Amino acid sequence: MYITLTSFSDVLAHRHRRAQMAGRASVEFYVGLALKAKNERGGNAAVLEDAFVIRTFKNGLGVFVSKYGFVCSHSLCKTNLFHETWY
């Protein structure tokens, strides 16, 4: 009985995690559609919003856009250039 209950809870946790990820992807998809429509109505003007930097990488940033409620990554350069006098 214990093995069956454990496997059932594992399957339930797996399905719950997948449902959470699908919901987040859906939100990001519809936010993207809304931003695209807003951009087309505004005559291809850039959409500027406040964002919080939540993570830094060697070649970019991870930001949280609070107005739309999603996290995205932005790369700052295509290559990782390093020069000792820059730091």
C-alpha positions as CSV (number, residue, x, y, z in Angstrom):
1,M,0.0,0.0,0.0
2,Y,2.9,2.4,0.8
3,I,4.5,2.0,-2.6
4,T,1.2,2.7,-4.4
5,L,0.6,5.8,-2.3
6,T,4.1,7.1,-3.0
7,S,3.9,6.5,-6.7
8,F,0.4,8.2,-6.7
9,S,1.8,11.3,-4.9
10,D,4.8,11.4,-7.3
11,V,2.4,11.4,-10.3
12,L,0.2,14.0,-8.8
13,A,3.2,16.3,-8.0
14,H,4.5,15.8,-11.6
15,R,1.1,16.7,-13.1
16,H,0.7,19.7,-10.8
17,R,4.2,21.0,-11.8
18,R,3.4,20.6,-15.5
19,A,0.1,22.4,-15.1
20,Q,1.9,25.3,-13.3
21,M,4.4,25.5,-16.2
22,A,1.6,25.4,-18.8
23,G,-0.2,28.3,-17.1
24,R,2.9,30.4,-16.9
25,A,3.6,29.8,-20.6
26,S,0.1,30.7,-21.5
27,V,0.4,34.0,-19.6
28,E,3.6,34.9,-21.3
29,F,2.1,34.0,-24.7
30,Y,-0.9,36.3,-24.2
31,V,1.2,39.1,-22.8
32,G,3.3,38.8,-25.9
33,L,0.2,39.1,-28.1
34,A,-1.0,42.1,-26.1
35,L,2.4,43.8,-26.5
36,K,2.4,43.1,-30.2
37,A,-1.1,44.6,-30.6
38,K,-0.1,47.6,-28.5
39,N,3.0,48.1,-30.7
40,E,1.0,47.9,-33.9
41,R,-1.6,50.4,-32.6
42,G,1.1,52.8,-31.6
43,G,2.8,52.9,-35.0
44,N,5.7,50.6,-34.2
45,A,6.7,52.6,-31.2
46,A,8.8,50.8,-28.6
47,V,7.0,49.7,-25.4
48,L,9.0,50.9,-22.3
49,E,8.2,49.5,-18.9
50,D,10.0,49.4,-15.6
51,A,11.8,46.1,-14.8
52,F,13.8,44.7,-11.9
53,V,17.1,43.0,-12.5
54,I,16.9,39.6,-10.7
55,R,20.0,37.8,-12.1
56,T,23.2,38.8,-13.9
57,F,25.1,36.6,-16.4
58,K,28.4,37.0,-18.2
59,N,26.6,38.2,-21.3
60,G,23.2,39.4,-20.1
61,L,20.6,40.1,-17.5
62,G,17.5,38.3,-16.1
63,V,14.7,40.9,-15.5
64,F,11.3,40.8,-13.9
65,V,8.7,43.1,-15.6
66,S,6.2,43.7,-12.7
67,K,3.5,45.3,-14.9
68,Y,3.1,42.2,-17.0
69,G,4.3,39.7,-14.4
70,F,6.9,37.7,-16.3
71,V,10.6,37.1,-16.2
72,C,12.8,37.3,-19.3
73,S,16.4,37.3,-20.2
74,H,18.3,39.8,-22.3
75,S,21.7,39.4,-23.8
76,L,24.0,42.4,-23.8
77,C,26.5,41.2,-26.4
78,K,26.9,38.2,-28.7
79,T,30.5,37.4,-27.6
80,N,32.1,37.3,-24.2
81,L,35.0,39.7,-24.6
82,F,37.3,40.0,-21.7
83,H,40.0,42.6,-21.2
84,E,41.8,42.9,-17.8
85,T,41.7,46.8,-17.8
86,W,37.9,46.9,-18.1
87,Y,37.4,45.5,-14.6
